[in-house]
Amino acid sequence: MTYTGPDPAKIRTMFASISRRYDRANTVLSGGVHHLWRRKAVRRAGVKAGDRVLDCATGTGDLAIAFRKAVGDAGRVVGTDFVPEMLELARAKAKNIDFEVADVTHLPYDDAVFDVASISFGIRNVNDPRKGIAEMARVVRSGGRVIVLEFGQPPSRAFGALYDWYSRKVLPRLGGVVTGERAAYNYLQTSSERFPCGDDFAALMRESADFASVDYIPLTFGIAYLYRGVKK
């Protein structure tokens, strides 16, 4: 499957512009359910005390913080993003996580140094998602996991129609009110609508790296999907 993501410079500028209001918008637009999705991602990753975790496109650090709680003081969590304004907020929220500026398609880490590499609601913003998945798999050890949490399209026709109405008519307006940047939430709707999900994204993962297995589960009727690739 061929998918080309957006221009990185435009994405960087867009997220910098909404960084200060990003957390509030997420909570308002999802009704807080995004916190439940992230907790499920941590459980699905199977992390334990002492593990090393890399969270890519970490934004303001919510998933990295959830992983930090799971790995404990003996573990290490690194959060990366290519938007410095986002990382400023992340550092203010968590002093015990290493937040570093990096692009998921060019990770500055050696091979096989992490137990888990994750990305939440960021892979659809990557110009070359295959390269991003390949890089995440490269830095994970054999038997380690690549975890992807991303929006998708609900398979139910009835619920899908309701969600489509919300994402087209309500979400951009509400996002614009909260952040002052309606265009960013128009982009959220259109990018989620066209991004491959379910079997299609699982196939993209298999094409991107040498995984022993790739599986996924839909979340909240398919609004989001949680993918897991186990490295050979």
C-alpha positions in Angstrom: 0.0 0.0 0.0 1.3 3.5 -0.9 0.8 6.3 1.5 2.7 9.6 1.5 2.3 11.8 4.5 2.2 15.6 4.8 5.1 18.1 4.4 7.2 17.9 7.6 7.8 21.7 7.7 4.1 22.4 7.7 3.5 19.8 10.4 6.2 21.3 12.6 4.7 24.8 12.2 1.2 23.6 12.8 2.0 21.8 16.1 4.2 24.6 17.3 1.2 26.9 16.9 -1.1 24.8 19.0 1.4 23.5 21.5 0.2 25.6 24.5 -3.4 24.6 24.1 -2.8 21.0 22.8 -3.5 19.1 26.0 -6.7 21.0 26.7 -7.9 20.4 23.1 -7.2 16.7 23.4 -9.2 16.4 26.6 -12.2 18.4 25.2 -12.3 16.7 21.8 -12.0 13.1 23.1 -13.9 13.5 26.3 -10.8 12.3 28.1 -10.9 8.9 26.5 -7.4 9.4 25.0 -6.0 8.8 28.5 -7.7 5.3 28.5 -6.2 4.6 25.1 -2.7 5.4 26.3 -3.0 3.2 29.4 -4.1 0.4 27.1 -1.1 1.0 24.9 1.2 0.6 27.9 -0.4 -2.7 28.9 -0.3 -3.9 25.3 3.4 -3.1 25.2 4.0 -5.6 28.1 6.6 -3.4 29.8 8.0 -4.3 33.2 10.2 -2.6 35.8 13.6 -1.8 34.4 12.6 -1.7 30.7 13.9 0.9 28.3 11.3 2.7 26.3 11.5 5.2 23.4 8.3 7.2 22.8 8.5 8.9 19.4 6.4 12.0 18.4 5.9 12.3 22.1 4.3 15.7 21.9 3.7 17.0 25.5 4.8 13.6 26.9 1.6 11.9 28.1 2.4 8.5 26.8 6.1 8.8 27.9 4.8 9.6 31.4 2.6 6.6 31.4 5.5 4.4 30.4 7.7 6.0 33.1 5.3 4.9 35.8 5.3 1.4 34.4 9.1 0.9 34.2 9.8 2.4 37.6 13.0 4.0 38.8 15.1 1.1 37.4 13.8 1.8 33.9 14.5 4.5 31.4 12.1 6.4 29.1 13.2 8.7 26.3 10.7 10.9 24.5 11.4 12.4 21.1 9.7 15.0 18.9 10.7 17.2 16.1 8.7 20.2 17.5 10.8 21.9 20.2 7.8 23.8 21.5 6.0 20.6 22.4 9.1 19.3 24.2 9.3 22.4 26.4 5.9 21.5 27.8 6.8 17.8 28.2 9.9 18.7 30.2 7.9 20.8 32.5 5.5 17.9 33.2 8.2 15.2 33.8 11.7 15.8 35.0 12.5 12.1 35.2 12.2 11.5 31.4 14.9 12.4 28.8 13.1 14.5 26.1 15.2 15.0 23.0 14.5 16.7 19.6 14.6 14.0 17.0 12.7 12.9 13.8 11.2 9.4 13.9 12.6 8.7 10.4 16.2 9.5 11.6 16.5 8.3 15.1 19.9 9.1 16.7 20.2 5.8 18.6 22.1 2.6 18.2 20.5 -0.6 17.0 18.6 -2.8 19.6 18.9 -0.5 22.6 15.2 -0.3 23.6 12.7 -2.9 24.8 9.8 -0.9 23.4 9.4 1.9 20.8 6.0 3.7 20.6 4.3 6.4 18.7 0.8 7.7 19.5 -1.3 9.8 17.1 1.9 10.7 15.2 2.6 8.1 12.5 0.0 9.6 10.1 1.9 12.9 10.3 5.1 11.3 9.1 5.9 11.9 5.5 7.2 8.3 5.1 5.5 6.2 7.7 7.3 3.0 6.5 10.7 4.6 7.3 9.4 5.7 10.7 8.3 2.1 11.5 11.6 0.8 10.2 13.6 3.1 12.4 11.5 2.3 15.5 12.1 -1.4 14.8 15.8 -0.9 14.3 16.3 0.6 17.8 14.3 -2.2 19.4 15.9 -5.5 20.6 14.9 -8.9 19.3 11.6 -9.8 21.0 11.0 -6.1 21.7 7.8 -4.4 20.7 6.8 -1.5 18.4 3.6 0.0 19.6 1.5 2.3 17.4 -1.7 4.1 18.5 -3.5 5.9 15.8 -6.9 7.2 14.6 -8.8 5.1 12.1 -12.2 4.7 10.5 -15.0 2.9 12.5 -16.1 -0.3 10.6 -19.7 0.0 11.7 -21.8 1.8 9.1 -24.1 3.4 11.7 -21.5 4.4 14.1 -19.2 5.4 11.3 -21.8 7.8 9.9 -22.2 9.4 13.4 -18.5 9.7 13.9 -18.0 11.1 10.4 -20.6 13.8 11.1 -18.8 14.7 14.4 -15.3 14.7 12.8 -16.4 16.9 9.9 -18.8 19.3 11.5 -18.0 19.5 15.2 -14.4 18.6 15.7 -12.8 21.4 13.5 -15.0 24.1 15.0 -14.5 22.9 18.6 -10.8 22.5 18.0 -10.7 26.0 16.6 -12.5 27.5 19.6 -10.1 25.8 22.1 -6.8 26.5 20.2 -7.6 29.4 17.9 -6.3 27.2 15.0 -9.2 25.6 13.2 -7.0 24.6 10.3 -5.1 22.2 12.5 -8.3 20.4 13.3 -9.5 20.4 9.7 -6.2 18.6 9.1 -6.9 16.1 11.9 -10.1 15.2 10.3 -8.9 14.8 6.7 -5.6 13.0 7.7 -7.5 10.5 9.9 -10.0 9.9 7.1 -7.4 8.9 4.5 -4.8 7.2 6.7 -4.8 3.3 6.4 -6.1 1.5 9.4 -6.8 -2.1 10.6 -5.5 -4.7 8.1 -4.1 -2.1 5.8 -1.8 -0.5 8.4 -0.8 -3.9 9.8 0.3 -4.8 6.3 2.3 -1.5 6.1 4.0 -2.5 9.3 4.9 -5.9 7.9 6.3 -4.3 4.8 8.4 -1.9 6.8 10.4 -4.1 9.2 11.2 -7.7 10.0 8.5 -8.5 12.6 7.8 -12.0 14.0 4.2 -10.9 14.4 1.9 -7.9 13.9 -1.5 -7.6 15.5 -4.0 -4.9 16.4 -7.2 -4.1 18.3 -9.8 -1.4 17.6 -10.5 1.0 20.4 -13.9 2.8 21.0 -15.7 1.2 18.1 -12.7 1.8 15.7 -12.2 5.5 16.3 -8.6 4.5 17.1 -6.5 1.4 16.6 -3.7 -0.1 18.7 -1.0 -2.0 16.8 1.8 -4.1 18.1 4.8 -5.5 16.2 7.1 -8.0 17.8 10.6 -7.9 16.4 12.3 -11.1 15.3 
